[in-house]
Amino acid sequence: MPAIHIGPYRLGGRAFLAPMAGVTDLPFRRLCLRMGAALAAGEMLSADARLWETEESRRRRDHSGEPEPRVVQIAGGDPQMMADAARRNVDAGAQVIDVNMGCPAKKVCSKEAGSALLRDERLVAAILEATVRAAGVPVTLKMRTGWNPDRRNGVTVARIAEASGVAALAVHGRTRDCRFAGAAEYRTIAAIKQAVRIPVIANGDIDSAHKAVAVLRATGADGVMIGRAAQGRPWIFREIVAALAGADVRPEPSAREVRDIICAHLRDLYGFYGPGTGARIARKHIGWYCRERPQASAFRQSVMKVESAEGQLAAVRDYFDALSQAAAA
Ligand SMILES: Cc1cc2nc3c(=O)[nH]c(=O)nc-3n(C[C@H](O)[C@H](O)[C@H](O)COP(=O)(O)O)c2cc1C
């Protein structure tokens, strides 16, 4: 299978980290990229530049130390605003602009944005053409399979995107109306892959290396995009890399290795956000990391009360050391 190219960038793999607001901050992206993710878009940024002066927005636009290409996702419903947002982000160092038409229920500046746009194909074309023209770097599109199950216009939208100069598509196998309900369907993704020549990345409910291989086979897509399954399991990327190389799926990492991965992640969070905020942000990741582990709920309850970064790090280390000792006994 030939390597995926996005404009001038030749990617080293086929498993992408899905953009997730509130999750895929710089520390988590760096971690997933180290684990083998081929590309990781930042958290969505509103196209309305007036909202960029907040601390949160400033952090979202921070890509320091991130391997190339740096991908910035923007969302908005106004072509001119999207074009301006693309230009300004490229001036600030973005190397790929990802347009969000995949997120349900988003309004930006009282205009519909995200997957709500899929209903208006003319507006989709206007936004993509304006963004491509202004960006001067590759523009990718994150979309769903359509507006609702009766109007699965994903193939039309994909063709519009290709004609507008979009460099690659990531397709979540649900319609906008489906939000997260039901199972993702891959038939429409397969039809989209048949309809365009640009790379197509399949997304939705891919939660193991085995499933990644099956979805690639079923859709003919060039790559897969992983969202929720990477929460607390960033090593899913190296598992997919191994499976696609034909190697045996790696065994679950040991408690000791997981401890080291988490501790490095926590330290990165404390450095990025500062220790106080970092410890608060880390809580959800800790919850995900210990999902389905022994005594997880008791540990979660106690660690959620710890406020200091050092205390949190020590509690996590002790918990995983105890798991490691129990496994060795
Ligand atoms: C917490 C959360 C935040 C998300 N934020 C975004 C976002 O900012 N932009 C976007 O395009 N999609 C967003 N999504 C959708 C994901 O990128 C992805 O398409 C979806 O989760 C399906 O993939 P999965 O089944 O692998 O999780 C978000 C999903 C979740 C769970």
The ligand as an SDF file (V2000), in Angstrom:
LIG
                    3D

 31 33  0  0  0  0  0  0  0  0999 V2000
  -14.6830   14.3160   23.6730 C   0  0  0  0  0  0  0  0  0  0  0  0
  -14.7590   14.4130   22.1680 C   0  0  0  0  0  0  0  0  0  0  0  0
  -14.4330   15.6150   21.5520 C   0  0  0  0  0  0  0  0  0  0  0  0
  -14.4780   15.7180   20.1520 C   0  0  0  0  0  0  0  0  0  0  0  0
  -14.0920   16.9010   19.5750 N   0  0  0  0  0  0  0  0  0  0  0  0
  -14.0030   16.9740   18.2200 C   0  0  0  0  0  0  0  0  0  0  0  0
  -13.4650   18.1250   17.5960 C   0  0  0  0  0  0  0  0  0  0  0  0
  -13.0800   19.1040   18.2450 O   0  0  0  0  0  0  0  0  0  0  0  0
  -13.3960   18.1400   16.2400 N   0  0  0  0  0  0  0  0  0  0  0  0
  -13.8330   17.0860   15.4750 C   0  0  0  0  0  0  0  0  0  0  0  0
  -13.7530   17.1420   14.2590 O   0  0  0  0  0  0  0  0  0  0  0  0
  -14.3340   15.9700   16.0450 N   0  0  0  0  0  0  0  0  0  0  0  0
  -14.4220   15.8890   17.3880 C   0  0  0  0  0  0  0  0  0  0  0  0
  -14.8680   14.7310   17.9740 N   0  0  0  0  0  0  0  0  0  0  0  0
  -15.2050   13.5730   17.1370 C   0  0  0  0  0  0  0  0  0  0  0  0
  -13.9820   12.6500   16.9840 C   0  0  0  0  0  0  0  0  0  0  0  0
  -12.9490   13.2780   16.2640 O   0  0  0  0  0  0  0  0  0  0  0  0
  -14.3440   11.3410   16.2570 C   0  0  0  0  0  0  0  0  0  0  0  0
  -14.8180   11.6440   14.9710 O   0  0  0  0  0  0  0  0  0  0  0  0
  -15.4010   10.5340   16.9960 C   0  0  0  0  0  0  0  0  0  0  0  0
  -15.0930   10.4400   18.3820 O   0  0  0  0  0  0  0  0  0  0  0  0
  -15.5580    9.1200   16.4070 C   0  0  0  0  0  0  0  0  0  0  0  0
  -14.3570    8.4160   16.4940 O   0  0  0  0  0  0  0  0  0  0  0  0
  -14.1020    7.2900   17.6480 P   0  0  0  0  0  0  0  0  0  0  0  0
  -15.2450    6.3160   17.5590 O   0  0  0  0  0  0  0  0  0  0  0  0
  -12.7730    6.6980   17.3120 O   0  0  0  0  0  0  0  0  0  0  0  0
  -14.1150    8.0130   18.9680 O   0  0  0  0  0  0  0  0  0  0  0  0
  -14.8710   14.6210   19.3650 C   0  0  0  0  0  0  0  0  0  0  0  0
  -15.2070   13.4200   20.0020 C   0  0  0  0  0  0  0  0  0  0  0  0
  -15.1460   13.2900   21.3850 C   0  0  0  0  0  0  0  0  0  0  0  0
  -15.4720   11.9760   22.0410 C   0  0  0  0  0  0  0  0  0  0  0  0
  1  2  1  0
  2  3  1  0
  2 30  2  0
  3  4  2  0
  4  5  1  0
  4 28  1  0
  5  6  2  0
  6  7  1  0
  6 13  1  0
  7  8  2  0
  7  9  1  0
  9 10  1  0
 10 11  2  0
 10 12  1  0
 12 13  2  0
 13 14  1  0
 14 15  1  0
 14 28  1  0
 15 16  1  0
 16 17  1  0
 16 18  1  0
 18 19  1  0
 18 20  1  0
 20 21  1  0
 20 22  1  0
 22 23  1  0
 23 24  1  0
 24 25  2  0
 24 26  1  0
 24 27  1  0
 28 29  2  0
 29 30  1  0
 30 31  1  0
M  END
$$$$
